[in-house]
């Protein structure tokens, strides 16, 4: 009985470790992409540096990146880029007293969190636009409605910080229109390991959520290709 239990654990561990490599195999073939690379969102700068390809100079492109931030999670612990070093993460904005749409979006995020609960490359953050009411204690209580793991952070900070982060970092709206009334984007925002925006998705759309799930896998494959190139 004991041997069977140990063997089962070993098989599960092997499958978990093999999955990223299997995904990489599915999405690539003989070093060539079998998937369409994701777009980069935000302002771009053409650099003076570059590389030659078939005798032609191709300048580098510098893409928009998020600036580092410091917010508090539902346990009152500080969260910054250190928590997502070389990680992919999905960001969203919400507030605990918003109408049904926030619950719908966060329920859909919860399903993604569960799907990627064992993948060390993918994390999730949900930032409140109502930090005065949504303290870490309030966010902790709210988070219990969903399938939350240590990969999903409910974040709060002062409005000057969070609204600036929304507008200048994630390139979405976030503003208080009146008492208890907020204008903000309900989009899900996919961020790659270099903190660049790679996609926006409607958190209530089944089609967009399917696309998001596929494109998370594309980013995972991109990161695995970087590791593969570094090894060789």
N, C-alpha and C positions, 0 to 999 in steps of 0.2 A: 504493500500500500504506500509506504514511504517512498520507495523507488519510483513508483508511478507518479507521485506528486512532484518529486524533484525533476523527473523527466518532462512533465508538463510545463513546469516553470522555465526550464531550459529552452523548450520549443518556443514558448511565448516570447522569451527574451531574444532569441535568434530572429524571430519574425519582426519584432520591433526594430532591431538593429539593421535588418536587411531591407526594410521598407524604403528608406530614403534612397538606397542604392538601386533598388528595383525601379523606383520612380524615375531616377536619373536615366536608367537604361531605356525606359519607355519613351522619355521625352528627347533623347538624343540618339544619334546613330553615327558611328565612325567619326566622332568629333564634330558632327554637323547638327545644327538645330533642327528638330522636327516640330518645333512650336514657334509661334510668332512672338517675338519679344514685345514686352509691354511698353506703352508710351511713357514719356516723362512729362509731368505737368508743372506749370509755372514758368517764370522767365528763364531764358537761356542766354548764355554769353559765349560767343565764339572766341576761343583763346588763340594766342599767338603760337602756342606749342601745337604739336601734332605728329603725324607719322606719314611715311611714304608707302603708297600701295600701288604697285605696277607703275612706278615712276611718277605717280601723282601725289602731291602733298595734300593730306586730309587734316584740317585743323581739328583740335579737340573741342568738345562742347562742354561747358560747365553748366550743369543743371541746378535748378533751385533745390536748396536743402533746408530742412528744419534747423532752427537754432536750438541749442540745448535749453531745457526748461527744468524747473524745480517745483513740483507740486506734491501734495500729500495724498496718500491712498486711504482706503476705507479703514485701515488700521492705524492711521496717523503717521505712517512711516514715509520718509521722503522718497520721491521717485523722480529719476532723471534719465539721461541717456545711458548712464552706467547700468541701468536695469535692462537695457536693450542693446548692449554692445554686440555688433555683428548679428543682430536679430531682425526678423521681419515683424512688423506689428500692424494691427488694424486699429484705427482711431475713430471715435465718434463723439458727438456732443449731445447732451440731454439735461434734464433736471427732474428731480424725483416727483414733483407735483404737476408735471405736464400731463396733458390728456393721454388718451390711449395709445397714441403713436409711439411714445417712448417705450412703453411696455412691449409693444409689438416688435420694435427694432431690437430692444435688448433681449427679448426672447429668441429672436433669430440669431443674434450674436452668441447667445448661450449655446445654441446648437453647434455653432462653429467652434466655440471654446471646447465643447465636449469632443468634437471630431478631431481636434488637434491637441488634445490634453496630454498626449505622450510624445508630441513632437517638440524637441527642444529649440527649434528655430522660430516658432511662431508665438506671438503674444498679442494681448488685446488691452486697449485703454479706452475708458469712457469718461469724458471730462464734463463736469457739471457747469452750466452757465449761470447757476444760482448758488454761488458759494456761501452767501450769507446764511441761507437756510440749510444748504446741503453740507453740513459739517461732516467730518469723518465718521462720527457716531451715526448720523442720519444715513450716510452712504452705506455703512455696514449693515444697518437694518434693511435698507432697500435691496442690497445685493443678495440677501437671503431668499429673495423671490426667484432667483435664477440658479442655473447650474454654474457655480463659480468655483474656479480652481485658483492656484497661485499664479496662473498665467493671465488672469484678468484683473486689471486695476481700475477701480472707480476713483477718479481723481478730483481734487478741489484745490483752489488757490484764490487769491484776490482777483477781482474782476479786471484790474489793470493788466495782470499777467495773463489770465486765461483768454481775455478778448483779443489782446495783442497776438497771442499765440495762434488763435483761430485765424485772424485776418492776415498776419504776416508770415505765419508758418504753414498752416494747413490751407490757406487761401480760401477760407469760407467765412460767412457772416456769423457774428455773435455780438448781440447788443441787447441791453434791457430797454424795452419800449415803454414800460410803466411798471407799477407795483405788481409783482407776480406775473408780468407779461414779458416774454422774451422772443426776440427774433434771432434765429440761429439755423444753421444748416443741419438737416437730418441725414446727410450723406455719410456713408461709411468710407473711410479714406485709407487706402492701402499704402504703407510706407516700406521701402526696401531697407536692406541692411546698411546702406550708406545714407539713410535718412532722407531719401528723395521720394516724392509723391509719384506713385505708379498707377493709381486708379481711384475713381469715385463711383459709388454704387448706391442705389436706392435700397435702404434697409428694410423696406416693406415689399419689395418686388421679388417674387420667386425667381424670375428670369435673371435679375441682377445678382441675387444671392448664389445662384448656380454658376454664373460667370465669375463672381468673386472667388468662390471655392476653387474653380479651375485656375484662376490667375494667382492665387496663393501658391498653388503647386508649381506654376511656372517660375515664380520667384525662388521657391525652394530649389528647383532645378538649376537656376542661375547661380545660386550660392554653391551648390555641389560642383558645378563646372569650374568655379573659381578655385575650389579646393583641389580639384583634379589637375588643373593647370599648374597650381603651386607645387604639387607633388612631382610633376614631370617637367 
